[in-house]
Amino acid sequence: MKKSLAQFVPSRRNSLKQKRSAIKAFYNFVFFLLQFCAICPFTISNETNIVWKIWKHISRMMNILLQILMVLDLIIIIASWDVFRFLSVSIVTIRLIFVLFRWNISYRWTHLNRIRRIMCSSSFSGQNTSTLNVYSIYAWAVISSLSYFLSAVVTINTSKDEIIRFEHVFGSPINNSELRLMLRILYSWYHEMLMISPLNTFNVFYIMIAYQIRCKLKTFPKHFSSRTKLDYDKLLRSYVSIKSLVDELDDELSCLMFGNIVYTSGFIHFILSIDLSTVLRNDYDVVFFWCSLARNLGSYVAATASASLVAKASEEIGNLAQIRAKIDKDAFSLLAQQTFIMISEKEMHFTAWKIVPIKKSFFMATIGVTVTYVLLLDNVESNKF
């Protein structure tokens, strides 16, 4: 018996170490992707190494330059309103979200790094998480990132409209075929890697955080289901610490999640409000359209579903606490028990910019509202005299 226990302890330690290594590698990969997309903090850290300081200054200037380019791109789209009227409302909304989203990530970079350190700590990357689920999210992050490289290649053959916009705004045609090809290559890279990829990277980051919080909450039903006497003071401290952390995380992530929701709504508006035959003109357009649809909606569904599972786990804890209170009749722990029930009744959940809590029905509600407003506005537009 002692020999089997001695063998079990090292294997358990190795399993915990493997989970922590996988989670740390995941967060390092996510932040590498954001750096690869040239999203860097606007401020310079207090580094003494001169080479590092120079690199930080260069990165910051690249970030500011890209922000300026995205604003110019937005201005070009607005200036070409009369040429591409059927695209303008959706595209302007989406491009504006890209600009604000990148700016927000750059502004919150230090806070996001702090969140990464918290989620990589032993209390959140230990025995509660599943190695298979961690690797599944990690694999999805890698595969979805590679899909953006493939999309960048496909976009080369779908970015002719952007060249027409440039010609319209600047008033001179681009007759050089090599220059047109170069502009299309640069635009495809800019569109896929620098604008859309950060949104996908944030979704993966958000999903992993929600998964780790949910795994932490899953330990409470195990305590309430056991027949042993509960230490309500300890459970209360643990629950309050998780709840305060969720509130702190939501303060930093809710604004970014709101931008993700607006982007998805704009994308749905684009699909429903235009004649697809004007956009899908060749096989490249068809492939790019369906890949973008599956990728964007899939990423959005996964992010909102992960956040809603946190609210569901919190609700389950509140229900189990009330059931257990009817069984336990310990007068010494009555105060802690009632305090725990009172706090658990206020569900912990993530929100969309502190406006709407993300729960089970959130995805269908946002899609339903978006579709309703698109059809309503389209009907108003068609009935104009």
Helices and strands as residue ranges (DSSP letters): H 2-36, H 50-79, H 85-107, H 109-119, H 131-155, H 160-170, H 177-189, I 190-196, H 197-217, H 219-225, H 232-273, G 276-278, H 283-327, H 334-345, E 351-352, E 356-357, H 362-382
